[in-house]
Amino acid sequence: MSVTVFMFSVMVLGSFVVLTFMLVIGIPLSVSNDPYIGLFGWMTLKENRFYVLLVIAILVNMMGTMGFVRAMQYFENVVIAVATLLEPLMATLIAYALGVGGLPGMLGWAGNVLVVLGTLGVVYPSVNSHGASAH
């Protein structure tokens, strides 16, 4: 399957899942371009919302996610698993270093420790299996 078709399918399915969830839990929605409850609120030119979301959609979602999915064919599964698991922690640290985000609280750090332990749980058996087969 083409990466473009795959990503389009993922985005469309994700949109319907989010809309369904919003309807189920009772978040108010309208078929308008109201920036807060409108289904087309993203198209509002107020405060440059449309342009910001356009950059996010093209640069972050399309280029970043499609690049990540395309790069998966060139790396081992364990590298992809580690990169995926550590992405939230690294994004937090990068945002803090750039001055655009804060550090998490105690629960956030507890979650980060669990993620790192989970990452080690994925990597450690893989490293040992490669070391054992090399002898």
C-alpha positions as CSV (number, residue, x, y, z in Angstrom):
1,M,0.0,0.0,0.0
2,S,1.3,3.5,-0.8
3,V,2.4,5.6,2.1
4,T,0.2,8.4,1.0
5,V,-2.9,6.2,0.8
6,F,-2.1,4.7,4.2
7,M,-1.7,8.1,5.8
8,F,-4.8,9.4,4.3
9,S,-6.7,6.4,5.5
10,V,-5.3,6.8,9.0
11,M,-6.2,10.5,9.2
12,V,-9.8,10.0,7.9
13,L,-10.4,7.1,10.3
14,G,-8.9,9.1,13.1
15,S,-11.2,12.0,12.3
16,F,-14.3,9.8,12.4
17,V,-13.2,8.2,15.7
18,V,-12.6,11.6,17.3
19,L,-16.0,12.9,16.1
20,T,-17.8,9.8,17.3
21,F,-16.1,10.2,20.7
22,M,-17.1,13.8,20.9
23,L,-20.7,13.0,20.1
24,V,-20.8,10.1,22.6
25,I,-19.5,12.2,25.5
26,G,-21.7,15.1,24.7
27,I,-19.3,17.8,23.5
28,P,-21.4,20.4,21.7
29,L,-20.8,20.5,17.9
30,S,-22.4,22.6,15.1
31,V,-22.0,22.6,11.3
32,S,-20.5,26.0,11.2
33,N,-17.1,27.7,11.2
34,D,-17.4,28.7,14.9
35,P,-13.9,28.5,16.2
36,Y,-14.9,26.6,19.4
37,I,-17.8,24.3,18.5
38,G,-18.0,24.3,14.7
39,L,-16.9,21.4,12.6
40,F,-15.4,23.9,10.2
41,G,-13.9,26.1,12.9
42,W,-10.4,25.3,11.7
43,M,-11.2,27.4,8.6
44,T,-11.7,30.6,10.6
45,L,-9.3,33.3,9.5
46,K,-9.5,34.9,13.0
47,E,-6.1,35.0,14.7
48,N,-4.6,33.3,11.7
49,R,-6.0,29.9,12.9
50,F,-6.4,28.6,9.3
51,Y,-2.8,29.4,8.4
52,V,-1.4,27.9,11.6
53,L,-3.4,24.7,11.1
54,L,-2.4,24.5,7.5
55,V,1.2,24.6,8.4
56,I,0.6,22.0,11.2
57,A,-1.3,19.7,8.8
58,I,1.2,19.9,6.0
59,L,4.5,20.2,7.8
60,V,3.9,18.2,11.0
61,N,1.3,15.6,10.0
62,M,2.1,15.0,6.3
63,M,5.8,15.5,6.2
64,G,6.7,14.3,9.8
65,T,4.3,11.3,10.0
66,M,4.8,10.2,6.4
67,G,8.5,10.6,6.8
68,F,8.4,8.4,9.9
69,V,6.3,5.7,8.3
70,R,8.5,5.8,5.1
71,A,11.7,5.5,7.2
72,M,10.4,2.4,8.9
73,Q,11.5,0.3,6.0
74,Y,15.1,1.2,6.5
75,F,15.4,0.5,10.3
76,E,15.1,-2.6,12.5
77,N,11.8,-3.1,14.4
78,V,13.5,-2.4,17.7
79,V,14.8,1.0,16.6
80,I,11.2,1.9,15.5
81,A,9.8,0.7,18.8
82,V,12.4,2.7,20.9
83,A,11.8,5.8,18.8
84,T,8.1,5.6,19.2
85,L,8.2,4.9,22.9
86,L,10.6,7.8,23.7
87,E,8.9,10.3,21.4
88,P,6.7,11.9,24.1
89,L,9.6,12.2,26.6
90,M,12.0,13.7,24.0
91,A,9.3,16.1,22.7
92,T,8.8,17.4,26.3
93,L,12.5,17.9,26.8
94,I,12.9,19.6,23.4
95,A,10.0,21.9,24.1
96,Y,11.4,22.8,27.5
97,A,14.9,23.4,26.0
98,L,13.3,25.7,23.4
99,G,11.3,27.6,26.0
100,V,7.9,26.7,24.5
101,G,6.9,24.1,27.1
102,G,7.2,23.2,30.7
103,L,8.4,20.2,32.5
104,P,5.8,17.7,33.7
105,G,4.7,17.3,37.3
106,M,5.3,14.2,39.5
107,L,2.8,12.1,37.7
108,G,4.4,13.0,34.4
109,W,7.8,12.1,35.6
110,A,6.4,8.8,36.9
111,G,5.0,8.1,33.5
112,N,8.3,9.0,31.8
113,V,10.1,6.5,34.1
114,L,7.6,3.8,33.2
115,V,8.1,4.6,29.5
116,V,11.9,4.4,29.9
117,L,11.5,1.1,31.8
118,G,9.2,-0.2,29.0
119,T,11.8,0.9,26.4
120,L,14.5,-1.0,28.3
121,G,12.1,-4.0,28.4
122,V,11.9,-3.9,24.6
123,V,15.5,-3.3,23.9
124,Y,17.2,-5.6,26.5
125,P,15.8,-8.9,25.2
126,S,16.6,-7.9,21.6
127,V,20.2,-7.0,22.5
128,N,20.7,-10.3,24.4
129,S,19.2,-12.4,21.5
130,H,21.7,-10.8,19.0
131,G,24.6,-11.3,21.4
132,A,23.6,-15.0,22.0
133,S,23.3,-15.8,18.3
134,A,26.6,-14.2,17.5
135,H,28.5,-16.9,19.4
